[in-house]
């Protein structure tokens, strides 16, 4: 329990640091951010109005305190482009991103767990070498290149899947599935590569354990020992990696969403950067980082729950 | 400290391992392409030829041309220079900043450690590419700012690895003996701890080269990295999307260049880890 409380409390300074850094990033814009937002042709009246709106005449620490106060009540400001509340834009964009993340996770697990188990169970076989090679290749594959190749073959040549766009699952489940497939494969392959490696390493550790030798000595079939006895314990470290990857997925999401015109948080961030819509950039980056922190926290807590040794220590 | 014969022996051991040798070969090709690029191709990377736009690979243009008739091979060779430059300088910068932070935090411990590492935790709490995007959005898209952004996202990783190794080394008897002999903290850190904490940092730095090259290509692909007319592999792939149904070579070759380079650094980094970091 103490371990859990300590871990949860450790998130507070990190979250505060994230707020400071997100705010400072925008303050780092060279010159006047208002000119950067409105361009060089802006009238003095428009500049003055926006300057007053964002309280830019005040010193930076005061502006931060005011911004932080608004943040605590869920006010991330308004978009310069659309005038919509940033929080609502971020929340709307989070839904497609989470759908994409979960679909990618599913694809990666379906590929990685069986491949990692087979690789470890048949160590030094052709299957093992193939899995190692494929996982190394998957780790080195730039996701946007894979995305372009998938579009080329499965969308343009074979016309099986649409090359871009998003359909809400509630409106058209089949259409939603067709649209999510290519971006989910793009993200899932990179995740599968690391998970494959981790599953293999964890399985090799477990397969050398005494209780596995005992199970084998009792005459249990090898297949049952591998899939039932060993996999259960090997999955504990794999769970941690999968959780961490789900957090890191936020990075891959930026490029994948841009290629497939997927209206998630990554595309929102990139579009806002090009539109110089800095409150949206700030809000989107902060929201992604906060989500990342909470996914990592949830992973740590899940690990503490799954691993009996940690549970006992706690 | 790694001596000359020791480093020769390390290189020999890496070459003898076929996997590491393959990684080293791929990395060597990148370095050669970056250094001798202008000699290897007879076309300037930004020389347009409107009589030969979107020409497929041929004897004149080994890897074809793009929509402006620019030679793809020359642009890939020029992109190799950008990738290597960004990778090496950004990782070098991260080591320059992260290593002292990790060393001081790990050696002194206590409040210094807590403050420095919480700062690093904040940087680590951002997904790397998003932090890089934020930095380039704030500073502007350019080669220098791309290097700064990637160095910033690499720094906490180097600091963490250095800190962990420093804590391990600091608890050893010979360091305690140095303290008892009255050497200053700075002397102990630089002469006794640092040389023995370097191996894992070196391994991490080699693996970070791969991720830095990928991050640079992501930023360029999004239009937020190195700006035209400098060719980069990422920006070449972005341009390729518009012509994907008529000129597939525009997508194949820059993508393959990124893939093989990153694969090379990953294999090399794995090999280095096997040789230098027995814990893994």
Interface residues (C-beta under 8 A of the other chain):
Chain A: X13 X14 X17 X18 X20 X21 X22 X25 X26 X28 X29 X30 X136 X137 X139 X140 X141 X142 X144 X145 X148 X149 X151 X152 X156 X247 X248 X250 X251 X252 X254 X255 X258 X259 X269 X270 X273 X274 X278 X281 X285 X288 X289 X292 X293 X296
Chain B: X118 X119 X121 X122 X123 X125 X126 X127 X128 X129 X130 X131 X133 X134 X135 X137 X138 X139 X140 X210 X214 X217 X218 X221 X222 X223 X224 X234 X237 X240 X241 X244 X245 X248 X251 X255 X258 X259 X262 X263 X266 X267 X270
